[in-house]
Amino acid sequence: MLFSLLVAHFDQGLHSLVMHHAGLAYLVIFTVVLLQIGVLPFFFLPSNPFLFVCGTLCAAGDLSLTAILPILWLAAWLGSQSGYHLGKTVGHTFFVKHLGWPKPEQLEKTRHFYDKYGTVGLLFSNYLPVIRTLAPFVAGMTRMRWSAFIKSTGIGAVIWVLGCVMAGYFFGNIPIVQRHLGLFVLGGLALVIVIFLVNRLFKIFKKR
């Protein structure tokens, strides 16, 4: 009952959970984020708005901001590591060895792509539904460099958690934000990506 309420009406369900079982709420929040990133079948669990609501509850004093930030970061980072290792073991064995997909040459191309661009992609993949679950799994299946994966997912988790939670903390009670939360989240992500790309282009032209 609680699980279905959190999935279908997570804003009401999370608020109710915090009001009646404050201590349990942190464990449930940790589990929801860990599962949605780390285990493929749970890709449907709430994500960006879920963290946004956590920030709103922190602003209201129902949750501790200093507690929720590290809890969410750890859940996101561990979820990525779980997805990577599942992809490297189960995914590689099932898809590559038994189903023969992708083909060796395709797998090699994907591996090179992840080695070259995966570090940047993983910085922002948590903002994107389904992609946040698939990206670590595919990174593991293609055997992306472990050191690069750890670094990217660690920084990416910081960007995601701070972005969503602090947005909820400062803007969660504004009606227009509540009605168009998805657009605001995607708009914020687009702004971050544009700033990042502009900075990269500036460095490239500066070297010339």
Rosetta silent file (secondary structure, phi, psi, omega in degrees, C-alpha in Angstrom):
SEQUENCE: MLFSLLVAHFDQGLHSLVMHHAGLAYLVIFTVVLLQIGVLPFFFLPSNPFLFVCGTLCAAGDLSLTAILPILWLAAWLGSQSGYHLGKTVGHTFFVKHLGWPKPEQLEKTRHFYDKYGTVGLLFSNYLPVIRTLAPFVAGMTRMRWSAFIKSTGIGAVIWVLGCVMAGYFFGNIPIVQRHLGLFVLGGLALVIVIFLVNRLFKIFKKR
SCORE:     score description
SCORE:     0.000 S_00000001
   1 L     0.000  -49.673  179.132    0.000    0.000    0.000 S_00000001
   2 H   -62.934  -41.988 -178.693    2.736    2.456    0.978 S_00000001
   3 H   -63.911  -45.369 -179.210    4.844    1.461   -2.044 S_00000001
   4 H   -65.697  -34.860  178.374    1.971    1.935   -4.505 S_00000001
   5 H   -67.408  -39.338  178.836    1.112    5.294   -2.933 S_00000001
   6 H   -65.570  -34.288 -178.752    4.714    6.445   -3.280 S_00000001
   7 H   -77.247  -49.049 -174.803    4.747    5.475   -6.954 S_00000001
   8 H   -77.289  -41.567 -178.103    1.334    6.791   -8.002 S_00000001
   9 L  -135.179   67.516 -170.338    1.128    9.849   -5.720 S_00000001
  10 H   -65.250  -29.131 -179.693    4.637   10.221   -4.373 S_00000001
  11 H   -65.908  -45.567  177.655    4.151   13.819   -3.202 S_00000001
  12 H   -71.138  -42.587 -177.462    1.242   12.856   -0.935 S_00000001
  13 H   -64.157  -42.016 -179.639    2.735    9.494   -0.028 S_00000001
  14 H   -68.117  -41.094  178.458    6.110   10.907    0.963 S_00000001
  15 H   -62.462  -43.236  179.173    4.533   13.680    3.020 S_00000001
  16 H   -63.949  -40.905  179.114    2.304   11.151    4.800 S_00000001
  17 H   -62.885  -44.147 -179.396    5.281    8.865    5.445 S_00000001
  18 H   -64.688  -39.479 -177.974    7.337   11.694    6.914 S_00000001
  19 H   -67.138  -37.246 -173.553    4.455   12.805    9.145 S_00000001
  20 H  -100.930  -26.861 -178.335    3.772    9.339   10.572 S_00000001
  21 L  -140.477   69.038 -173.264    7.137    7.554   10.330 S_00000001
  22 H   -56.822  -43.842 -178.374    9.853   10.208   10.203 S_00000001
  23 H   -66.487  -38.606 -179.238   12.717    7.805   10.907 S_00000001
  24 H   -69.894  -27.035 -175.775   11.559    5.277    8.319 S_00000001
  25 H   -57.714  -41.449 -178.301   11.204    7.994    5.680 S_00000001
  26 H   -64.184  -37.937  178.719   14.966    8.345    5.198 S_00000001
  27 H   -67.818  -41.038  179.717   15.341    4.601    4.611 S_00000001
  28 H   -65.901  -43.324  178.529   12.472    4.563    2.101 S_00000001
  29 H   -60.708  -45.815  178.690   13.892    7.583    0.237 S_00000001
  30 H   -58.867  -45.321 -176.906   17.311    5.934    0.096 S_00000001
  31 H   -66.052  -42.760 -179.281   15.805    2.675   -1.201 S_00000001
  32 H   -60.406  -46.379 -178.751   13.651    4.328   -3.886 S_00000001
  33 H   -68.850  -42.048  178.804   16.617    6.228   -5.349 S_00000001
  34 H   -59.337  -46.436 -177.126   18.963    3.241   -5.111 S_00000001
  35 H   -68.810  -40.934 -175.029   16.528    0.926   -6.904 S_00000001
  36 H   -68.071  -25.231  178.367   15.519    3.344   -9.658 S_00000001
  37 H   -95.737  -36.611 -169.451   19.146    3.851  -10.710 S_00000001
  38 H   -93.861  -15.236 -175.782   20.679    0.496   -9.847 S_00000001
  39 L  -131.625  118.139 -173.009   18.126   -2.118  -10.918 S_00000001
  40 H   -50.716  -46.644 -176.531   16.622   -2.114  -14.442 S_00000001
  41 H   -63.269  -13.517 -177.930   13.066   -3.282  -13.578 S_00000001
  42 H  -101.813   21.866 -178.814   12.632   -0.307  -11.217 S_00000001
  43 L   -61.233  -21.733 -174.367   13.247    2.384  -13.850 S_00000001
  44 L   -78.838  -10.386 -177.316    9.610    3.546  -13.405 S_00000001
  45 L   -62.706  150.000 -178.625   10.099    4.817   -9.848 S_00000001
  46 L   -62.156  147.876 -173.050    9.733    8.606   -9.343 S_00000001
  47 L  -131.613  -93.704 -176.231   12.936   10.584   -9.766 S_00000001
  48 H   -54.619  -51.082  178.333   13.416   14.318  -10.349 S_00000001
  49 H   -63.391  -30.321  178.744   10.068   15.373   -8.829 S_00000001
  50 H   -62.154  -46.185  177.676   10.685   12.938   -5.953 S_00000001
  51 H   -67.352  -35.853  177.639   13.904   14.742   -5.029 S_00000001
  52 H   -60.100  -44.601  178.836   12.159   18.073   -5.557 S_00000001
  53 H   -64.647  -35.805  175.245    9.498   17.099   -3.009 S_00000001
  54 H   -58.711  -42.562  177.996   12.271   16.074   -0.604 S_00000001
  55 H   -64.467  -39.455  177.837   13.627   19.611   -0.896 S_00000001
  56 H   -62.411  -41.980  178.931   10.167   21.073   -0.273 S_00000001
  57 H   -67.766  -31.853  175.691    9.796   18.964    2.879 S_00000001
  58 H   -66.296  -41.207  179.364   13.240   20.137    4.028 S_00000001
  59 H   -63.781  -32.768  179.510   12.148   23.758    3.583 S_00000001
  60 L   -80.939   -7.457  179.852    9.067   23.044    5.702 S_00000001
  61 L    86.292    7.958 -179.089   11.248   21.530    8.437 S_00000001
  62 L   -82.739  -27.001  174.513    9.791   18.029    8.028 S_00000001
  63 L  -124.935  156.080  178.157   13.095   16.564    6.797 S_00000001
  64 L   -89.669  122.293 -179.911   16.668   17.508    7.636 S_00000001
  65 H   -64.319  -40.229 -178.578   18.519   19.047    4.703 S_00000001
  66 H   -68.945  -19.986  177.562   21.923   18.126    6.157 S_00000001
  67 H   -91.162  -41.154 -172.642   20.776   14.497    6.427 S_00000001
  68 H   -71.212  -33.613 -178.347   18.881   14.135    3.152 S_00000001
  69 H   -62.486  -53.015  178.240   21.643   15.465    0.869 S_00000001
  70 H   -66.596  -31.573  178.348   24.288   12.845    1.767 S_00000001
  71 H   -64.345  -45.535  179.807   21.637   10.099    1.914 S_00000001
  72 H   -68.241  -39.740  178.610   20.436   10.884   -1.598 S_00000001
  73 H   -61.978  -45.817 -179.290   23.975   11.250   -2.933 S_00000001
  74 H   -63.114  -41.825  179.799   24.998    7.880   -1.479 S_00000001
  75 H   -63.052  -43.540 -179.671   21.852    6.198   -2.836 S_00000001
  76 H   -66.206  -43.350 -177.894   22.439    7.629   -6.331 S_00000001
  77 H   -68.151  -45.090  178.216   26.127    6.734   -6.364 S_00000001
  78 H   -64.907  -35.771  176.804   25.602    3.213   -5.021 S_00000001
  79 H   -61.124  -41.047  177.854   22.760    2.736   -7.502 S_00000001
  80 H   -64.041  -41.172  179.369   25.148    3.579  -10.342 S_00000001
  81 H   -66.250  -37.764  177.432   27.723    1.115   -9.034 S_00000001
  82 H   -62.881  -46.481  179.361   25.035   -1.553   -8.755 S_00000001
  83 H   -61.419  -40.529  179.954   23.910   -0.921  -12.339 S_00000001
  84 H   -61.868  -48.737 -177.093   27.514   -1.038  -13.576 S_00000001
  85 H   -70.462  -33.008  175.056   28.280   -4.373  -11.911 S_00000001
  86 H   -66.432  -39.962  177.207   24.974   -5.911  -13.006 S_00000001
  87 H   -66.143  -38.567 -177.543   25.759   -4.846  -16.565 S_00000001
  88 H   -71.000  -31.285 -177.626   29.309   -6.164  -16.323 S_00000001
  89 H  -101.163  -73.652 -176.794   28.230   -9.564  -14.978 S_00000001
  90 H   -64.123  -48.472 -177.165   24.596  -10.428  -15.717 S_00000001
  91 H   -62.606  -46.244 -177.893   24.209   -8.094  -18.699 S_00000001
  92 H   -66.061  -40.757 -179.825   27.433   -9.108  -20.407 S_00000001
  93 H   -67.291  -46.828 -174.992   26.784  -12.820  -19.849 S_00000001
  94 H   -73.519  -52.323 -174.789   23.142  -12.776  -20.937 S_00000001
  95 H   -76.664  -50.408 -172.804   23.175  -10.291  -23.816 S_00000001
  96 H   -76.740  -49.195 -174.145   26.677  -10.624  -25.221 S_00000001
  97 H   -80.077  -42.313 -175.077   27.511  -14.295  -24.642 S_00000001
  98 H   -90.057  -41.437 -178.139   24.093  -15.951  -24.909 S_00000001
  99 L   -93.024  -14.438 -179.777   22.143  -13.667  -27.244 S_00000001
 100 L    68.967   26.715  178.741   25.121  -12.469  -29.233 S_00000001
 101 L  -130.081  135.317   -7.915   24.016   -8.843  -28.914 S_00000001
 102 L   -74.483  166.974  177.885   25.591   -6.496  -29.500 S_00000001
 103 L   -64.819  154.955 -177.843   28.069   -7.916  -31.999 S_00000001
 104 H   -50.748  -42.341 -179.010   31.770   -7.751  -31.011 S_00000001
 105 H   -69.139  -36.070  177.184   32.452   -4.853  -33.379 S_00000001
 106 H   -68.692  -39.466  178.718   29.391   -2.959  -32.129 S_00000001
 107 H   -63.107  -40.895  179.575   30.384   -3.625  -28.548 S_00000001
 108 H   -65.569  -41.447  177.373   33.874   -2.303  -29.223 S_00000001
 109 H   -62.836  -42.214  179.141   32.489    0.865  -30.810 S_00000001
 110 H   -64.493  -38.796  178.501   30.178    1.391  -27.833 S_00000001
 111 H   -63.151  -43.386  178.317   33.103    0.852  -25.462 S_00000001
 112 H   -64.623  -38.506  179.020   35.168    3.473  -27.273 S_00000001
 113 H   -62.659  -45.378  179.743   32.193    5.838  -27.221 S_00000001
 114 H   -65.380  -39.535  179.418   31.773    5.428  -23.454 S_00000001
 115 H   -64.735  -33.321 -176.421   35.503    5.865  -22.864 S_00000001
 116 H   -88.427  -42.319 -174.082   35.500    9.072  -24.894 S_00000001
 117 H  -117.631   -9.935 -174.708   32.126   10.648  -24.076 S_00000001
 118 H   -63.119  -34.152 -178.682   30.687    8.580  -21.243 S_00000001
 119 H   -61.856  -38.108  178.478   32.297   10.652  -18.515 S_00000001
 120 H   -74.236  -44.692 -179.161   30.415   13.741  -19.698 S_00000001
 121 H   -60.221  -38.810 -178.383   27.150   11.909  -20.355 S_00000001
 122 H   -70.620  -16.556  177.138   27.119   10.334  -16.905 S_00000001
 123 H   -66.086  -31.065 -173.714   27.346   13.784  -15.307 S_00000001
 124 H  -119.917   -0.850 -174.693   23.796   14.550  -16.443 S_00000001
 125 H   -64.034  -26.716 -178.903   22.192   11.149  -17.109 S_00000001
 126 H   -64.497  -21.854  179.280   20.445   11.097  -13.717 S_00000001
 127 H   -74.952  -16.891 -172.189   18.176   13.909  -14.866 S_00000001
 128 L  -104.137  120.255  178.820   16.749   11.781  -17.685 S_00000001
 129 L   -55.677  145.043 -179.599   14.091    9.122  -16.977 S_00000001
 130 L    70.791  -48.459  179.691   15.032    5.566  -18.026 S_00000001
 131 H   -59.388  -37.627 -178.846   18.469    6.800  -19.189 S_00000001
 132 H   -62.373  -27.310  178.744   19.561    7.117  -15.564 S_00000001
 133 H   -87.453  -38.624 -176.992   18.904    3.392  -15.167 S_00000001
 134 H   -74.737  -37.581 -173.112   20.245    2.242  -18.536 S_00000001
 135 H   -57.419  -48.837  178.499   23.462    4.298  -18.627 S_00000001
 136 H   -65.099  -36.380 -179.534   25.282    2.535  -15.735 S_00000001
 137 H   -63.693  -46.402  179.856   24.096   -0.877  -16.966 S_00000001
 138 H   -68.323  -36.920  177.369   25.393   -0.293  -20.504 S_00000001
 139 H   -59.599  -40.682  177.739   28.621    1.194  -19.124 S_00000001
 140 H   -70.367  -40.110 -178.704   29.186   -2.044  -17.222 S_00000001
 141 H   -64.347  -34.700  179.931   28.183   -4.235  -20.156 S_00000001
 142 L   -90.167    1.252  178.827   30.702   -2.467  -22.410 S_00000001
 143 L    60.844   46.954  173.857   33.349   -2.573  -19.651 S_00000001
 144 L   -58.416  148.620 -178.806   33.826    1.197  -19.419 S_00000001
 145 L   -55.991  125.606 -174.466   36.927    2.121  -17.419 S_00000001
 146 H   -61.813  -41.313 -178.035   36.013    1.687  -13.749 S_00000001
 147 H   -63.693  -41.875  179.056   38.036    4.678  -12.516 S_00000001
 148 H   -68.264  -37.484 -179.869   36.350    7.042  -14.978 S_00000001
 149 H   -64.692  -45.283 -179.939   32.919    5.619  -14.146 S_00000001
 150 H   -59.060  -46.292 -178.191   33.362    6.115  -10.396 S_00000001
 151 H   -64.218  -46.704 -176.905   34.464    9.720  -10.846 S_00000001
 152 H   -65.901  -44.327 -178.762   31.710   10.653  -13.287 S_00000001
 153 H   -70.151  -31.268  176.498   28.885    9.063  -11.337 S_00000001
 154 H   -65.265  -47.879  178.863   30.113   10.603   -8.090 S_00000001
 155 H   -68.654  -39.934  178.860   30.131   14.106   -9.558 S_00000001
 156 H   -60.848  -38.480  178.496   26.921   13.423  -11.477 S_00000001
 157 H   -64.771  -38.356  177.743   25.151   12.391   -8.275 S_00000001
 158 H   -63.074  -46.648 -179.288   26.210   15.674   -6.636 S_00000001
 159 H   -60.528  -45.542 -177.280   24.881   17.701   -9.598 S_00000001
 160 H   -66.842  -51.248 -176.021   21.577   15.807   -9.647 S_00000001
 161 H   -64.125  -49.028  179.815   20.898   15.760   -5.919 S_00000001
 162 H   -62.625  -43.091 -178.233   21.863   19.385   -5.307 S_00000001
 163 H   -60.748  -50.358 -176.252   19.990   20.589   -8.387 S_00000001
 164 H   -74.333  -45.233 -176.306   16.678   18.865   -7.620 S_00000001
 165 H   -68.351  -45.193 -178.649   16.665   19.113   -3.831 S_00000001
 166 H   -69.648  -29.760  174.219   17.751   22.757   -3.644 S_00000001
 167 H   -62.958  -43.921  177.050   15.226   23.672   -6.361 S_00000001
 168 H   -66.300  -36.477 -178.852   12.519   22.156   -4.174 S_00000001
 169 H   -63.677  -42.944 -174.892   13.958   23.832   -1.081 S_00000001
 170 H   -93.348  -29.252 -173.139   13.848   27.331   -2.571 S_00000001
 171 H  -122.481    4.257 -172.757   11.007   27.133   -5.110 S_00000001
 172 L   -63.797  -22.391 -177.207    8.858   24.189   -4.026 S_00000001
 173 L   -99.112    7.097  176.975    6.002   26.283   -2.641 S_00000001
 174 L   -85.951  121.507 -173.750    5.559   28.463   -5.753 S_00000001
 175 H   -54.092  -45.327 -176.969    2.315   27.339   -7.507 S_00000001
 176 H   -64.492  -32.534  177.332    3.554   27.737  -11.112 S_00000001
 177 H   -69.316  -41.099  179.339    6.633   25.630  -10.315 S_00000001
 178 H   -63.693  -36.337 -177.415    4.478   22.904   -8.774 S_00000001
 179 H   -75.900  -29.027 -176.155    2.220   22.797  -11.862 S_00000001
 180 L  -125.792   45.140 -175.128    5.068   22.644  -14.404 S_00000001
 181 H   -59.301  -44.748 -177.924    7.771   20.874  -12.423 S_00000001
 182 H   -58.873  -42.393  179.774    8.941   18.666  -15.299 S_00000001
 183 H   -65.344  -39.302  179.482    9.504   21.645  -17.600 S_00000001
 184 H   -66.178  -39.500  179.253   11.462   23.517  -14.953 S_00000001
 185 H   -64.355  -46.765  179.343   13.695   20.502  -14.291 S_00000001
 186 H   -66.222  -36.441  177.434   14.423   19.997  -17.999 S_00000001
 187 H   -64.034  -41.315  177.173   14.966   23.725  -18.450 S_00000001
 188 H   -64.334  -40.761  177.898   17.477   23.759  -15.629 S_00000001
 189 H   -63.398  -43.473  179.525   19.272   20.756  -17.128 S_00000001
 190 H   -60.810  -40.023  179.063   19.369   22.429  -20.551 S_00000001
 191 H   -63.397  -43.137  179.398   20.886   25.547  -18.987 S_00000001
 192 H   -62.457  -44.269 -179.380   23.591   23.518  -17.249 S_00000001
 193 H   -64.181  -42.252  178.927   24.452   21.669  -20.473 S_00000001
 194 H   -61.520  -44.725  178.906   24.614   24.921  -22.471 S_00000001
 195 H   -61.601  -41.996  179.482   26.944   26.496  -19.907 S_00000001
 196 H   -62.772  -45.969 -178.563   29.134   23.382  -19.957 S_00000001
 197 H   -65.823  -40.484  178.067   29.313   23.317  -23.774 S_00000001
 198 H   -62.335  -41.081  178.778   30.064   27.027  -24.003 S_00000001
 199 H   -63.821  -41.558  178.674   32.865   26.598  -21.502 S_00000001
 200 H   -64.392  -44.351  179.651   34.307   23.670  -23.492 S_00000001
 201 H   -63.868  -38.038  178.513   34.132   25.599  -26.755 S_00000001
 202 H   -62.484  -41.034  179.177   35.806   28.595  -25.141 S_00000001
 203 H   -67.517  -37.089  179.603   38.702   26.405  -23.985 S_00000001
 204 H   -65.285  -47.171 -179.132   39.040   24.836  -27.447 S_00000001
 205 H   -68.587  -29.158 -179.648   39.189   28.208  -29.228 S_00000001
 206 H   -68.153  -32.438 -179.626   41.535   29.575  -26.578 S_00000001
 207 H   -73.684  -22.232 -176.672   44.085   26.821  -27.360 S_00000001
 208 L   -77.638    0.000    0.000   44.100   27.715  -31.066 S_00000001
